[in-house]
């Protein structure tokens, strides 16, 4: 029966793998999307004597390791070690969450939630989404959209559980419960994915014989020659500036609502839930819009819309307007994460370079994440109701990214006319 399912292209087996990837995204990117809940709690209770910019490093490290994980795990995945990646990633992610529940000092939280969860998540997500991409052709965009929507679902579930459980059982047990749920989700994901994964040993034999026949070298980690191409270089620079801004709102929306808007502690946490919920229709609509108008065109349009909304953020001063704003921001910014992987093949001379260039592009984005939240925390002080400099910084960064993306679109169109 398993062999029958496996032979059905884009059939039950393929969609089961998409479901497994959805669960992995829920526990990896979903945890990162929910970090704003932890940021606010750390600032107001557990680490209130620690500066906000120091606390922001926890989410920043988690995000950087998550995004950059594909650089190392991609070649390992190509060599067939999918079992090992999924098992090690599951262990590290759950361990990090559980160790966070025992943490009371800043350095402990940084090591557990920042480094351990980030590293485990980075190891997990690359093989999961790569498996989905390899199993689908006609409905690949829809399958990837479904799998990556786990980010929004995790960003909804985890903050709600944080809000409901923390007052009842305390921070430590609330985090442990989240850890057990994360473990259960990952066990189900592994049970769905692993039966349809080819063991590394047999894959390595087949890959070695194919390379011997066709003289194909193993995929390198870097292709420095790509930076001789203006379009690809501009694309990487655009990602750097765009991702300076991308995660800052998700990290600081609860704190902004609490300190700047005067929302209640409970409502400030639900603001993050609303934001993550609004990303779902944005991700789904992206699939259909990009098929009609083109991926580069949509990427530029959504980047410009995000730029405008980030500048508008400076004027927000009441709760109702803020809720409308976060819904619009989620609708227009969430598609960026969906469109970026889709445009990379258009910037590659051959299919063999897609994986390498994808990893290099996400490295540029990760460097932007490394800058965004810490610098924003340094420029603004939410406790003192002074955040406009940080808002100008991230909006300007997104604007620079939009300008560079416009150049990328121009280069792609110029190349298509040749």
Secondary structure, 3 states (H helix, E strand, C coil): CHHHHHCCCCCHHHHHHHHHHHHHHHHCHHHHHCHHHHHHHHHHHHCCCCCHHHHHHHHHHHHHHHHHHHHHHHHHHHCCCHHHHHHHHHHHHHHHHHHHHHCCCHHHHHHHHHHHHHHHHHHHHHHHHHHHHHHCCCCHHHHHHHHHCHHHHHHHHHHHHHHHHHHHHHHHHHHHHHHHHHHHHHHHHHHHHHHHCCCHHHHHHHHHHHHHHHCCCCCCCCCHHHHHCHHHHHHHHHHHHHHHHHCHHHHHHHHHHHHHHCCCHHHHHHHHHHHHHHHHHHHHHHHHHHHHHCHHHHHHHHHHHHHHHHHHHHHCCCHHHHHHHHHHHHHHHHHHHHHHHHHHHHHCCCHHHHHHHHHHHHHHHHHHHHHHHHHHHHHCEHHHCECHHHHHHHHHHHHHHHHHHHHHHHHHHHHHHC
